[in-house]
């Protein structure tokens, strides 16, 4: 009778169950825990039997676990060194930031008004803004 079962085509459910069992046997093995990336690739992208994959995993060195803390970032920055990039955003604000921003906006408005001819350069100068090239 076992010959009859061997000749019967497998149902879709049986094929899926076998594949789930294969994946679980590979990915849940202690060898895969030390080499998760390679184990996943072998399991998902090959049709190799479980025993062959586990044999190959045993021959490979354990993968380094990624560091989840910020020190990995700081370590990389230490290796790279100073990049020479500077930003005004990195400087500490002095004085009242709100008032500084209001002054920037007033100056931008006056520059716009002068460029459009709404205000003369002398009127802009009276407001504390020197316009060059106009």
Secondary structure, DSSP 8 states (H G I E B T S, - for coil): -HHHHHHS---HHHHHHHHHHHHHHHHTSHHHHHSHHHHHHHHHH----HHHHHHHHHHS--------STHHHHHHHHHH-------GGGS---S-HHHHHHHHHHHHHHHHHHHTTSS-HHHHHHTT------
